[in-house]
């Protein structure tokens, strides 16, 4: 795709982003918080945990690293998109009434304050506490001569061979600097007083922090380079060395009317992103003006896009230290998820699901239950087909291995892999290749509509019939996030769930994006789901109807209540419906972890709406909704949040909880406990600030995640016992199959 094509694509995408939600916001503007500033407020809540002395120190360092990495992503994605709006001349206002330029100005101001707070937290709070435990990032010049000699030797053997000085002058144009890479700008001067600037790209193939012999002290890699700069310029004088990095726009620009091969197009876009527009220059404070001027001009930015930091750029790399310091006393107490009692038996998992739906509340329930489900599907000779969506996976994924095993065994395996999953593109392309090589049918998703739903369908021959087993989840098929995110999983063989899931897979694999949009636009052609609510077809409309139903019940003088747990709430139409329900008397408690554009507590508008959030050791990720429904309580789980993109630009699945016991567990245990947290919770105020909740006088402290951990420990089945039971069950099934085969013979 050429430059002009990219400009067209950018303008088309930027215009869509600007208009997203505006068509539903005609008339009187809905009172809203700005989406971008709300996201930054969430990062401040994460940072607050980094400064919380009640949190173990290495966990605090993790929260600091998470804040920094989330801020990087914010610049790459959100600031990048707003810069696109400005560059293409779009001045349409966001749903809260700001032009793109006004949003960018507000973001810059907020980010400068947040960056200052991040580094202040590091220097004044975290560094002294780490030092108390003997953990330090040392200055090389202050080390013992013997330690300096070891570091000099390390530099000679591991760093120096990787370095290439790049002079900037008319004969040496400014080089390509990769997104997020840390670099060194060195000002050198000749004996005649002539100065020029030389760049070094710091090698990413070695650790950012070099470990000293005791394993608790480290030296920043770039310090070693600065110490040895003179050797690269024997006839010049080094005047100054400055660390910096560019943050680039990471938005994929794909036009559905131009893409012929999605995988090739995504790969081309990933190569282009390495050269995409710079949205931010992060640089050490005190950099010479000539260095700043050079980098500003080279990046095509202004001084307003320069953010000075007091220590290392790319502070998210401190997470590397957390992985390398081996001291459990400085971390949260270890916790091993339980295997739910109904699954921790020698009985095969399909028999268990046939007896009734199974709910998992991760990470308190083990993700290995899902791996066992897929393992059983891949090895059971009666299973004839497996279909699955994949949005994110990890290296060495057991989920992928089970799918590969099933494909190699000759089963019909179909995998819908979302190649446009942000920051997962390279990994997903590689998994797609491996699955194709194993004989699986791989579908790459749809241009312009991301497949974000998480579902698996297993088709098993039982007697003369085929039975469908379904897995639905609010979270991804990744082991790492399964250990650190809270999510909900449902395993069921309910025939209506099976029929809906089959229909949705057929739609994903058999329709083009154009035909799906036609289906979406015409009421007569919309699918009729028995159980599921699917975006972009029905999700927003279903949700607004459910909220309106509660409003009508309240208007009739009866009890009406909505409880919802989300990651983000930004859609103006849904927010207007919630405001109307509040005005009608519906009691609404929203748990919104990250972005919340709804303004709570406004007299006559949202006085019956309470918004809270929670930051603790696990990232709250599950989406759960409860509607009182005149005493006939409905409970739903979902893959998507209440945002414009989830309603119109993603395939999402929302599903009902049918089993009364599971419904009661979600309402009375999971939702009630989470919303009652008074240790790690925050309450959103009408002015946009969030206030940490504390126990009222005489009220016991309740930390919801710890409560769930304690409950899981009480009910846990030993992992060893479970694994023994699984092995025994496999042996029994194998003997039974062999005996059946011999009998037939």
BAKOL-661430 format. One line per 8 residues: number of its first residue (from 1); their letters; for each residue z, y, x of C-alpha. Coordinates in nm, 3 decimals, decimal comma, padded with zeros to 5 digits. Each point is the difference from the previous one (the first is absolute). Layout:
<recs>
NUM = A = Z:Y:X; ... $
</recs>
This chain:
<recs>
1 = XXXXXXXX = 00,000:00,000:00,000; -00,104:00,334:00,149; 00,189:00,330:00,018; -00,160:00,139:-00,317; 00,075:-00,322:-00,185; 00,363:00,023:00,108; 00,020:00,359:-00,119; -00,137:-00,110:-00,338 $
9 = XXXXXXXX = 00,243:-00,289:-00,015; 00,291:00,221:00,099; -00,091:00,263:-00,260; -00,035:-00,263:-00,273; 00,332:-00,162:00,089; 00,180:00,333:00,044; -00,126:00,124:-00,336; 00,121:-00,319:-00,167 $
17 = XXXXXXXX = 00,339:00,037:00,166; 00,031:00,360:-00,113; -00,093:-00,085:-00,358; 00,211:-00,315:-00,016; 00,241:00,058:-00,284; -00,129:00,347:-00,078; -00,213:-00,114:-00,292; 00,316:-00,132:-00,158 $
25 = XXXXXXXX = 00,185:00,321:00,081; -00,210:00,239:-00,207; 00,177:00,255:-00,213; 00,354:00,101:00,092; 00,077:-00,113:00,352; 00,265:-00,269:00,022; 00,310:00,094:00,202; -00,028:-00,208:00,317 $
33 = XXXXXXXX = 00,125:-00,026:00,356; -00,270:00,001:00,267; -00,093:-00,354:00,102; -00,022:00,070:00,374; 00,329:00,189:00,022; 00,168:-00,276:-00,203; -00,119:-00,253:00,258; 00,150:00,211:00,279 $
41 = XXXXXXXX = 00,328:00,015:-00,193; 00,000:-00,381:00,005; -00,037:00,005:00,380; 00,305:00,225:00,016; 00,199:-00,264:-00,189; -00,106:-00,260:00,257; 00,100:00,237:00,280; 00,340:00,046:-00,164 $
49 = XXXXXXXX = 00,070:-00,370:00,066; -00,087:00,056:00,367; 00,276:00,259:00,013; 00,251:-00,204:-00,204; 00,289:-00,106:00,230; 00,090:-00,284:-00,239; -00,329:-00,174:00,089; -00,015:-00,219:00,317 $
57 = XXXXXXXX = -00,158:00,195:00,282; -00,312:-00,212:00,053; -00,066:00,012:-00,375; 00,028:00,378:00,023; -00,256:-00,003:00,280; -00,229:-00,205:-00,226; 00,031:00,254:-00,280; -00,093:00,273:00,248 $
65 = XXXXXXXX = -00,306:-00,198:00,109; -00,098:-00,068:-00,363; 00,022:00,370:-00,080; -00,227:00,087:00,291; -00,259:-00,269:-00,079; -00,004:00,091:-00,368; -00,059:00,362:00,098; -00,294:-00,110:00,217 $
73 = XXXXXXXX = -00,150:-00,182:-00,297; 00,059:00,304:-00,220; -00,203:00,216:00,241; -00,279:-00,257:00,034; -00,039:-00,058:-00,372; 00,139:00,280:-00,213; -00,053:00,297:00,234; -00,339:-00,146:00,090 $
81 = XXXXXXXX = -00,103:-00,007:-00,365; 00,119:00,357:-00,064; -00,187:00,119:00,309; -00,311:-00,165:-00,145; 00,046:00,198:-00,321; 00,022:00,324:00,196; -00,291:-00,083:00,232; -00,229:-00,080:-00,294 $
89 = XXXXXXXX = 00,090:00,325:-00,179; 00,183:-00,159:-00,293; 00,263:00,235:-00,145; 00,105:-00,197:-00,310; 00,375:00,002:-00,046; 00,218:-00,308:00,021; 00,180:-00,109:-00,321; 00,302:00,213:00,101 $
97 = XXXXXXXX = -00,219:00,311:00,036; -00,059:00,041:00,375; -00,335:00,051:00,171; -00,078:-00,226:00,299; 00,075:00,286:00,240; 00,334:00,072:-00,169; 00,089:-00,367:00,026; -00,092:-00,008:00,369 $
105 = XXXXXXXX = 00,208:00,309:00,072; 00,302:-00,150:-00,180; -00,047:-00,332:00,181; -00,015:00,165:00,341; 00,323:00,188:-00,066; 00,179:-00,309:-00,129; -00,127:-00,221:00,284; 00,113:00,244:00,268 $
113 = XXXXXXXX = 00,348:-00,009:-00,145; -00,005:-00,379:-00,033; -00,122:-00,052:00,358; 00,274:00,230:00,125; 00,259:-00,197:-00,195; -00,134:-00,333:00,135; 00,038:00,108:00,362; 00,335:00,167:-00,067 $
121 = XXXXXXXX = 00,126:-00,323:-00,156; -00,118:-00,190:00,306; 00,154:00,234:00,257; 00,326:00,093:-00,170; 00,086:-00,312:-00,197; -00,182:-00,312:00,115; -00,025:00,048:00,379; 00,377:00,059:00,047 $
129 = XXXXXXXX = 00,084:-00,305:-00,212; -00,249:-00,218:00,189; 00,150:00,122:00,328; 00,344:-00,106:-00,124; -00,138:-00,354:-00,008; -00,166:00,033:00,342; -00,352:00,048:-00,141; -00,195:00,282:00,163 $
137 = XXXXXXXX = -00,351:00,127:00,067; 00,057:00,124:00,353; -00,151:00,277:00,210; -00,164:-00,162:00,304; 00,128:00,263:00,242; 00,361:-00,076:-00,100; -00,020:-00,373:00,073; 00,127:-00,176:00,310 $
145 = XXXXXXXX = -00,248:-00,018:00,291; -00,022:-00,378:-00,038; -00,095:00,036:-00,369; -00,255:00,268:00,084; -00,160:-00,231:00,258; -00,029:-00,281:-00,258; -00,160:00,240:-00,247; -00,239:00,130:00,266 $
153 = XXXXXXXX = -00,104:-00,358:00,069; -00,045:-00,061:-00,374; -00,221:00,308:-00,025; -00,215:-00,114:00,293; -00,052:-00,349:-00,143; -00,016:00,057:-00,377; -00,090:00,363:-00,079; -00,199:00,164:00,280 $
161 = XXXXXXXX = -00,295:-00,246:-00,019; -00,046:00,089:-00,368; -00,013:00,377:00,045; -00,308:00,219:00,023; 00,036:00,378:00,049; -00,255:00,192:-00,208; -00,068:00,355:00,118; -00,109:00,252:-00,263 $
169 = XXXXXXXX = -00,272:00,234:00,125; -00,368:00,076:-00,081; -00,104:-00,325:00,165; 00,269:-00,207:-00,173; 00,009:00,060:-00,376; 00,315:-00,065:-00,197; 00,037:-00,378:-00,046; 00,060:-00,192:-00,321 $
177 = XXXXXXXX = 00,374:-00,043:-00,053; 00,090:-00,274:-00,242; 00,202:00,070:-00,312; 00,378:00,001:00,072; -00,045:-00,083:00,372; 00,243:00,180:00,233; -00,166:00,194:00,280; 00,101:00,218:00,292 $
185 = XXXXXXXX = -00,159:00,341:00,069; 00,054:00,100:00,363; -00,061:00,350:00,136; -00,102:-00,013:00,367; -00,073:00,282:00,241; -00,209:00,015:00,319; 00,102:00,181:00,318; -00,229:00,283:-00,107 $
193 = XXXXXXXX = 00,197:00,042:-00,324; -00,260:-00,156:-00,229; 00,152:-00,195:-00,288; -00,138:-00,269:-00,224; 00,136:-00,261:-00,238; -00,010:-00,376:00,047; 00,069:-00,252:-00,277; 00,155:-00,344:00,027 $
201 = XXXXXXXX = -00,007:-00,249:-00,285; 00,329:-00,188:00,019; -00,066:-00,375:-00,001; 00,091:-00,171:-00,325; -00,016:-00,348:00,152; 00,351:00,033:00,145; 00,330:00,094:-00,172; 00,069:00,364:-00,074 $
209 = XXXXXXXX = 00,347:-00,046:00,151; 00,053:-00,179:00,334; 00,316:-00,208:00,005; 00,247:00,022:00,286; 00,179:-00,307:00,132; 00,299:00,014:-00,237; -00,212:-00,016:-00,316; 00,173:00,298:-00,167 $
217 = XXXXXXXX = -00,149:00,284:00,199; -00,362:00,107:-00,006; -00,240:00,254:00,146; -00,290:00,150:-00,192; -00,333:-00,123:00,137; -00,140:00,353:00,018; 00,286:00,109:00,229; -00,123:-00,244:00,262 $
225 = XXXXXXXX = -00,347:00,151:-00,014; 00,140:00,353:00,030; 00,206:-00,111:00,301; -00,314:-00,126:00,177; -00,253:00,265:-00,102; -00,029:00,145:00,352; -00,163:-00,319:00,131; -00,298:00,061:-00,231 $
233 = XXXXXXXX = -00,051:00,357:00,132; 00,070:-00,002:00,376; -00,174:00,336:00,057; 00,127:00,170:-00,315; 00,335:00,121:-00,130; 00,129:-00,131:-00,332; 00,126:00,299:-00,200; 00,090:-00,156:-00,334 $
241 = XXXXXXXX = -00,026:-00,327:-00,195; 00,009:-00,008:-00,381; 00,008:-00,300:-00,232; -00,197:00,029:-00,323; -00,196:-00,193:-00,262; -00,254:00,064:-00,272; 00,051:-00,129:-00,354; -00,335:-00,054:-00,172 $
249 = XXXXXXXX = -00,118:-00,033:-00,359; 00,016:-00,373:-00,082; -00,172:00,007:-00,340; -00,286:-00,247:-00,046; -00,309:00,173:-00,143; -00,196:-00,261:-00,192; -00,246:00,076:-00,281; -00,049:-00,282:-00,248 $
257 = XXXXXXXX = -00,366:00,099:-00,049; -00,078:-00,038:00,372; 00,199:-00,303:00,116; -00,213:-00,312:00,035; 00,243:-00,214:00,203; 00,364:00,096:-00,049; 00,127:-00,174:00,314; -00,260:00,168:00,221 $
265 = XXXXXXXX = 00,067:00,337:-00,163; 00,377:-00,026:00,049; -00,047:-00,103:00,365; -00,229:00,301:00,054; 00,253:00,230:-00,166; 00,281:-00,131:00,221; -00,208:00,085:00,307; -00,070:00,347:-00,142 $
273 = XXXXXXXX = 00,369:00,067:-00,069; 00,075:-00,017:00,374; -00,219:00,313:00,022; 00,099:00,157:-00,331; 00,132:00,352:-00,048; 00,332:00,093:00,159; 00,259:00,110:-00,256; 00,295:00,054:00,233 $
281 = XXXXXXXX = 00,081:00,057:00,367; 00,348:-00,116:00,098; 00,099:00,135:00,341; 00,307:00,044:00,214; 00,172:00,335:-00,039; -00,058:00,241:00,289; -00,361:-00,102:00,063; -00,205:00,261:00,191 $
289 = XXXXXXXX = -00,215:00,214:-00,225; -00,315:-00,109:00,183; 00,074:-00,364:-00,091; 00,067:00,081:-00,364; -00,317:00,209:-00,021; -00,211:-00,279:00,152; 00,138:-00,263:-00,240; -00,030:00,223:-00,306 $
297 = XXXXXXXX = -00,366:00,071:00,077; -00,075:-00,363:00,086; 00,163:-00,121:-00,322; -00,178:00,254:-00,220; 00,331:00,119:-00,143; 00,204:00,321:-00,010; 00,337:00,092:00,142; 00,144:-00,068:-00,344 $
305 = XXXXXXXX = -00,077:-00,368:00,058; 00,205:-00,015:00,321; 00,345:-00,159:-00,026; 00,227:00,030:00,303; 00,267:-00,267:00,058; 00,297:00,006:00,234; -00,039:-00,351:00,144; -00,257:-00,280:-00,008 $
313 = XXXXXXXX = -00,295:00,030:-00,238; -00,049:-00,307:-00,224; 00,370:-00,051:-00,048; -00,065:-00,305:-00,217; -00,021:-00,195:00,326; 00,381:-00,008:00,012; -00,037:-00,303:-00,229; -00,108:-00,181:00,316 $
321 = XXXXXXXX = 00,355:00,044:00,133; 00,149:-00,157:-00,312; -00,206:-00,313:00,061; 00,102:-00,025:00,365; 00,376:00,060:-00,017; 00,172:-00,330:-00,072; 00,333:00,092:-00,156; 00,067:-00,115:-00,357 $
329 = XXXXXXXX = 00,322:00,204:-00,012; -00,215:00,315:-00,011; -00,202:-00,123:-00,300; 00,066:-00,084:-00,362; 00,163:-00,338:-00,047; -00,274:-00,268:00,002; -00,102:-00,141:-00,337; -00,208:-00,309:-00,072 $
337 = XXXXXXXX = -00,164:-00,005:-00,344; 00,093:-00,283:-00,233; -00,226:-00,260:-00,151; 00,054:00,025:-00,378; 00,190:-00,302:-00,130; -00,278:-00,107:-00,235; -00,243:-00,027:00,294; 00,237:-00,150:00,258 $
345 = XXXXXXXX = -00,049:-00,359:-00,119; -00,211:-00,299:00,097; -00,205:00,047:-00,317; -00,353:00,133:00,044; -00,042:00,369:-00,075; -00,257:-00,051:-00,276; 00,246:-00,209:-00,203; 00,261:00,271:00,041 $
353 = XXXXXXXX = -00,237:00,273:-00,122; -00,102:-00,213:-00,298; 00,364:00,000:-00,115; 00,009:00,379:-00,010; -00,092:00,324:00,173; 00,157:00,065:00,341; 00,103:00,350:00,115; 00,053:00,101:00,363 $
361 = XXXXXXXX = 00,184:00,317:00,097; -00,098:00,058:00,360; 00,131:00,028:00,268; 00,312:-00,157:-00,151; -00,214:-00,295:-00,112; -00,212:-00,150:00,274; -00,373:00,065:00,037; -00,023:-00,360:00,122 $
369 = XXXXXXXX = -00,007:-00,096:-00,370; -00,345:00,162:-00,025; -00,111:-00,166:00,323; 00,117:-00,335:-00,141; -00,196:00,067:-00,320; -00,317:00,058:00,205; 00,081:-00,294:00,229; 00,030:-00,228:-00,301 $
377 = XXXXXXXX = -00,329:00,137:-00,133; -00,177:-00,057:00,332; 00,125:-00,360:00,046; 00,022:-00,138:-00,355; -00,313:-00,211:-00,066; 00,017:00,094:-00,370; -00,048:00,370:00,076; -00,372:00,077:-00,023 $
385 = XXXXXXXX = -00,012:00,380:00,041; 00,200:00,292:00,138; -00,079:00,366:-00,061; 00,194:00,282:00,162; -00,005:00,374:00,065; 00,102:00,132:00,341; 00,079:00,368:00,056; 00,215:-00,029:00,312 $
393 = XXXXXXXX = 00,085:-00,293:00,225; 00,172:-00,046:00,336; -00,100:-00,155:00,332; 00,033:-00,377:-00,016; 00,039:00,021:-00,376; 00,119:-00,330:-00,155; -00,179:00,106:-00,319; -00,334:00,017:00,182 $
401 = XXXXXXXX = 00,073:-00,330:00,172; 00,057:-00,171:-00,336; -00,326:00,141:-00,134; -00,186:-00,112:00,313; 00,155:-00,345:-00,031; -00,107:-00,025:-00,365; -00,356:00,110:00,083; -00,022:-00,246:00,288 $
409 = XXXXXXXX = 00,120:-00,274:-00,236; -00,297:00,068:-00,224; 00,180:00,180:-00,281; -00,175:00,289:-00,171; 00,168:00,306:00,149; -00,089:00,353:-00,108; 00,166:00,298:00,167; -00,042:00,365:-00,103 $
417 = XXXXXXXX = 00,081:00,196:00,316; 00,035:00,376:-00,030; -00,181:00,132:00,307; 00,098:00,358:-00,086; 00,378:-00,058:00,016; 00,112:00,300:00,202; 00,084:-00,077:00,366; -00,059:-00,373:-00,066 $
425 = XXXXXXXX = -00,380:00,013:00,019; -00,045:-00,161:00,344; 00,241:-00,281:-00,079; -00,151:-00,073:-00,341; -00,353:-00,013:00,142; 00,114:-00,259:00,255; 00,172:-00,212:-00,267; -00,314:00,018:-00,214 $
433 = XXXXXXXX = -00,207:-00,139:00,287; 00,242:-00,288:00,060; 00,012:-00,094:-00,366; -00,378:00,008:-00,028; -00,032:-00,223:00,305; 00,235:-00,251:-00,165; -00,220:-00,014:-00,308; 00,195:00,226:-00,235 $
441 = XXXXXXXX = -00,182:00,233:-00,237; 00,095:00,351:00,110; -00,052:00,307:-00,216; 00,056:00,338:00,166; 00,121:00,200:-00,296; -00,181:00,291:-00,163; -00,114:00,329:00,150; 00,203:00,284:-00,149 $
449 = XXXXXXXX = 00,243:-00,228:-00,186; 00,261:-00,171:00,217; 00,125:-00,343:-00,099; 00,373:00,067:00,024; 00,134:-00,271:-00,235; 00,180:-00,295:00,157; -00,078:-00,330:-00,167; -00,080:-00,363:00,070 $
457 = XXXXXXXX = -00,147:-00,259:-00,235; 00,027:-00,375:00,063; -00,207:-00,237:-00,216; 00,139:-00,356:-00,012; -00,137:-00,310:-00,167; 00,269:-00,163:-00,216; -00,123:-00,304:-00,192; -00,315:00,096:-00,187 $
465 = XXXXXXXX = 00,075:00,373:00,013; 00,006:00,286:00,247; 00,321:00,206:00,013; 00,021:00,347:00,153; 00,300:00,112:00,207; 00,034:00,373:00,064; 00,188:00,209:00,254; 00,036:00,374:-00,067 $
473 = XXXXXXXX = 00,184:00,242:00,227; 00,089:00,363:00,049; -00,028:-00,049:00,377; -00,251:-00,114:00,259; -00,047:-00,347:00,147; 00,165:00,093:00,329; 00,297:-00,163:00,169; 00,114:00,321:00,172 $
481 = XXXXXXXX = 00,017:00,209:-00,318; 00,151:-00,296:-00,187; 00,300:00,033:00,232; 00,031:00,377:-00,030; -00,135:00,102:-00,347; 00,150:-00,066:-00,341; -00,256:-00,161:-00,230; -00,033:-00,217:-00,309 $
489 = XXXXXXXX = -00,201:-00,323:-00,026; -00,080:-00,209:-00,306; -00,117:-00,363:00,008; -00,127:-00,126:-00,336; -00,235:-00,250:-00,160; -00,005:00,183:-00,335; -00,353:-00,056:-00,134; -00,048:00,363:-00,104 $
497 = XXXXXXXX = 00,088:00,117:00,351; -00,242:-00,257:00,141; -00,283:00,110:-00,229; 00,050:00,368:00,082; 00,023:-00,061:00,375; -00,318:-00,210:-00,009; -00,182:00,275:-00,190; 00,113:00,263:00,247 $
505 = XXXXXXXX = -00,113:-00,205:00,300; -00,337:-00,051:-00,171; -00,027:00,375:-00,046; 00,089:00,068:00,366; -00,249:-00,252:00,135; -00,280:00,024:-00,256; -00,034:00,372:-00,072; -00,123:00,290:00,211 $
513 = XXXXXXXX = 00,185:00,329:00,011; -00,266:00,154:-00,225; 00,035:-00,267:-00,267; 00,379:00,015:00,018; -00,016:00,373:-00,061; -00,224:-00,063:-00,300; 00,256:-00,248:-00,133; 00,272:00,257:00,059 $
521 = XXXXXXXX = -00,186:00,282:-00,177; -00,091:-00,182:-00,322; 00,274:-00,102:-00,241; -00,210:-00,279:-00,149; -00,046:-00,174:00,337; 00,356:00,027:00,130; 00,158:-00,342:00,066; 00,260:-00,115:-00,252 $
529 = XXXXXXXX = 00,296:-00,126:00,200; 00,258:-00,236:-00,150; 00,282:00,077:00,243; -00,114:00,235:00,275; -00,049:00,374:00,001; -00,273:00,079:00,251; -00,106:00,322:00,170; -00,239:00,176:-00,008 $
537 = XXXXXXXX = -00,057:-00,131:-00,354; 00,326:00,031:-00,189; 00,295:00,086:00,225; 00,038:00,371:-00,067; -00,078:-00,027:-00,372; 00,243:-00,291:-00,046; 00,274:00,187:00,183; -00,041:00,324:-00,198 $
545 = XXXXXXXX = 00,002:-00,203:-00,324; 00,321:-00,177:00,103; 00,167:00,334:00,079; -00,124:00,153:-00,327; 00,139:-00,298:-00,191; 00,348:00,072:00,140; -00,042:00,368:-00,096; -00,078:-00,095:-00,361 $
553 = XXXXXXXX = 00,304:-00,227:-00,015; 00,221:00,281:00,132; -00,152:00,249:-00,247; 00,098:-00,239:-00,280; 00,363:00,025:00,114; 00,028:-00,342:00,163; 00,094:-00,091:00,358; -00,287:00,037:00,246 $
561 = XXXXXXXX = 00,013:-00,059:00,373; -00,237:-00,040:00,296; 00,100:-00,127:00,344; -00,265:-00,013:00,273; 00,012:-00,084:00,369; -00,299:00,130:00,197; -00,119:00,106:00,341; -00,178:00,313:-00,120 $
569 = XXXXXXXX = -00,048:00,205:-00,319; -00,274:00,265:00,006; -00,235:-00,044:-00,297; 00,007:00,313:-00,223; -00,086:-00,188:-00,322; 00,287:-00,245:00,045; 00,238:00,280:00,096; -00,095:00,194:-00,314 $
577 = XXXXXXXX = 00,070:-00,310:-00,207; 00,342:-00,036:00,166; 00,077:00,367:-00,066; -00,091:-00,045:-00,368; 00,216:-00,312:-00,021; 00,293:00,184:00,157; -00,039:00,287:-00,248; 00,003:-00,257:-00,282 $
585 = XXXXXXXX = 00,333:-00,137:00,127; -00,102:-00,303:00,207; 00,247:-00,070:00,282; -00,208:-00,053:00,315; 00,125:-00,115:00,337; -00,266:-00,010:00,270; 00,047:-00,150:00,345; -00,277:00,151:00,215 $
593 = XXXXXXXX = 00,024:-00,087:00,368; -00,256:00,240:00,141; -00,222:00,257:-00,176; 00,124:00,142:-00,329; -00,190:00,290:-00,159; 00,207:-00,009:-00,320; 00,267:00,273:-00,018; 00,323:-00,137:-00,152 $
601 = XXXXXXXX = 00,274:00,185:-00,181; -00,203:00,287:-00,151; 00,145:00,120:-00,330; -00,229:-00,093:-00,289; -00,242:-00,184:00,228; 00,169:-00,265:00,210; 00,372:00,033:-00,066; 00,020:-00,371:-00,092 $
609 = XXXXXXXX = -00,172:-00,115:00,319; 00,192:-00,104:00,309; -00,183:-00,074:00,327; 00,163:-00,183:00,286; -00,108:-00,172:00,321; 00,152:-00,216:00,269; -00,035:-00,036:00,378; 00,165:-00,303:00,158 $
617 = XXXXXXXX = -00,078:-00,287:00,238; -00,283:-00,130:-00,223; -00,287:00,210:-00,133; 00,013:00,007:-00,379; -00,350:-00,110:-00,100; 00,012:-00,187:-00,332; -00,132:00,162:-00,319; 00,194:-00,093:-00,314 $
625 = XXXXXXXX = -00,005:00,164:-00,345; 00,231:-00,054:-00,296; -00,063:00,138:-00,351; 00,278:-00,033:-00,259; -00,261:-00,040:-00,278; 00,239:00,035:-00,294; 00,224:-00,279:00,131; -00,286:-00,237:00,094 $
633 = XXXXXXXX = 00,016:00,080:00,370; -00,322:-00,036:00,198; 00,005:-00,047:00,377; -00,308:00,032:00,220; -00,077:-00,027:00,372; -00,300:00,159:00,172; -00,200:00,021:00,320; -00,075:00,370:-00,052 $
641 = XXXXXXXX = 00,194:00,324:-00,026; -00,042:00,280:-00,252; -00,257:00,198:00,198; -00,357:00,106:-00,073; -00,139:-00,236:00,264; 00,180:-00,301:-00,151; -00,138:00,078:-00,345; -00,360:00,083:00,091 $
649 = XXXXXXXX = -00,091:-00,113:00,352; 00,178:-00,334:00,045; 00,008:-00,344:-00,152; 00,367:-00,034:-00,098; 00,184:-00,256:-00,209; 00,303:00,059:-00,222; 00,152:-00,305:-00,163; 00,277:-00,071:-00,254 $
657 = XXXXXXXX = 00,312:-00,201:00,068; -00,006:-00,257:-00,280; 00,296:-00,225:00,084; 00,321:00,145:-00,160; 00,221:-00,111:00,291; -00,225:00,161:00,258; -00,027:00,312:-00,214; 00,380:00,020:-00,017 $
665 = XXXXXXXX = 00,026:-00,050:00,377; -00,234:00,291:00,065; 00,169:00,234:-00,248; 00,366:-00,091:00,047; -00,001:-00,087:00,369; -00,292:00,146:00,196; -00,064:00,329:-00,181; 00,360:00,066:-00,103 $
673 = XXXXXXXX = 00,139:-00,060:00,349; -00,271:00,203:00,173; 00,044:00,299:-00,231; 00,380:-00,013:00,028; -00,001:00,029:00,382; 00,229:00,283:00,107; -00,008:-00,052:00,378; -00,367:00,014:00,100 $
681 = XXXXXXXX = -00,146:00,179:-00,304; -00,133:00,354:-00,041; -00,041:00,203:-00,319; -00,298:00,234:-00,039; 00,085:00,351:-00,117; -00,205:00,244:-00,207; -00,057:00,219:00,308; -00,166:-00,286:00,189 $
689 = XXXXXXXX = 00,291:-00,082:00,230; 00,163:-00,342:00,012; 00,378:-00,039:00,015; 00,167:-00,310:00,136; 00,205:-00,173:-00,270; 00,365:-00,074:00,075; 00,252:-00,202:-00,202; 00,186:00,202:-00,259 $
697 = XXXXXXXX = 00,377:00,024:00,032; 00,150:-00,341:-00,069; -00,343:-00,167:-00,009; -00,057:-00,293:00,238; -00,279:00,027:00,253; -00,309:-00,202:-00,090; -00,271:-00,057:00,257; -00,267:-00,189:-00,193 $
705 = XXXXXXXX = -00,180:-00,170:00,287; 00,328:-00,127:00,142; 00,095:-00,123:-00,347; -00,326:-00,198:-00,019; 00,059:-00,141:00,351; 00,351:-00,112:-00,092; -00,127:-00,165:-00,317; -00,276:-00,175:00,194 $
713 = XXXXXXXX = 00,244:-00,131:00,259; 00,224:-00,144:-00,270; -00,290:-00,180:-00,169; -00,198:-00,094:00,311; -00,115:-00,350:00,077; 00,006:-00,076:00,372; -00,347:00,037:00,151; 00,037:-00,329:00,188 $
721 = XXXXXXXX = 00,084:-00,185:-00,320; -00,301:00,158:-00,169; -00,238:-00,095:00,279; 00,134:-00,356:-00,003; -00,053:-00,015:-00,375; -00,357:00,126:00,032; -00,077:-00,257:00,270; 00,151:-00,277:-00,212 $
729 = XXXXXXXX = -00,199:00,116:-00,304; -00,322:-00,003:00,202; 00,071:-00,359:00,112; 00,076:-00,112:-00,355; -00,320:00,160:-00,134; -00,206:-00,154:00,281; 00,137:-00,349:-00,073; -00,053:00,048:-00,372 $
737 = XXXXXXXX = -00,363:00,104:00,051; -00,060:-00,295:00,232; 00,156:-00,241:-00,248; -00,211:00,143:-00,285; -00,314:-00,038:00,211; 00,082:-00,362:00,090; 00,075:-00,081:-00,364; -00,339:00,137:-00,106 $
745 = X = -00,163:-00,211:00,273 $
</recs>
